[in-house]
Amino acid sequence: MSVRIKVFCKIDGNDIPLVTTGTSPFLGAGQFGLKAYEWRERFLNNTNAMVEILEAAYEAGARGIEAVPLGNIMEAARIMVETHNDYVITASSAPGRHKDSIIELINSGAELIFLHGMVSDSRGKKIQKLLEIISSNGVIPGIATHEPLPTIRYCMENSLNVKAFLIPFNSKGMMMGNARELVDLVDNTKQYSFIGMKTLGAGRITPKEAFEYISQHNICSISVGMISTQQAEESTRIALELLKK
C-alpha cells in the first residue's frame, strides 16, 4: 500500500506547497558567484529550460513556484498552471517596479505575494501601501527579507498586515544575520507563517542536512532553487520526506 506524501501546508487558510521551486538560479543571483552569469544565460529567457526543471520538481512533489516577474519566469509559471490543476504560484515583487509587478502577479493568479527584500528592508511607509494592494485583491500578503531580524520586528512593532515571511534559513546561519536570535524569534512566533529560502546555502549544504535542520524549526514551507532535473527530483523528494510533520 503506497503512502501519500503531504505536499501542501496551510497559510491563511490556503493550500501552499511545502516545497516550491525557487527562481534565484534562473535569475543568476549574486550568491552563486561565478555560476550566476552562466545560469542566468541558460534559464532566464528560456521558457522551455525553466519548465523542464519545474516539471521534474512537480513530479517529485513540488506543487508550485516562488516566482519573480522577470525574464520568462511568469511564462513558465503560466504553462505549469495551465497543465497542472493543483499548481500554485507564489511570488515576490520585482525590484524597481513593485506596484506594477504586484498587479501583474495578481492578474497571473498568484496566491501569495511577497514584497521583495529591496523594498521590505527599507522598513518605510511604502510597505503598508503595497501590502494593502495585495490583501485588498484577496491575495495573501507577505514580506521577503534579506535582513530578517530588523524587518520582522519592524512589521510586528507597526502591526503591518503580513501573513507570511520569506526568510533566509539554513543550518549554517548563512545570510541570516544573527542566526541564533532569528531562530529564537521564528520558533517562538506563531502568528505568522515562515517560509525558508536559501535553505541549501547556495549549494554549500546537502539536501539531507538542510531539510533535517528545517524540520526541527517553525518553518512551514521552503523555496529551493534547482538547476537540473536530477537536482530537482532529489531535493524535492528529500525535502518532502523530512518535512511531512
PyMOL commands that set and color helices and strands:
alter all, ss='L'
color gray80, all
select helices_A, chain A and resi 24-27+30-32+35-43+47-60+73-83+98-107+117-120+126-136+148-157+179-187+207-215+229-243
alter helices_A, ss='H'
color red, helices_A
select strands_A, chain A and resi 8-11+14-17+19-22+64-67+88-92+112-115+140-144+164-168+193-197+221-225
alter strands_A, ss='S'
color yellow, strands_A
deselect
rebuild
show_as cartoon
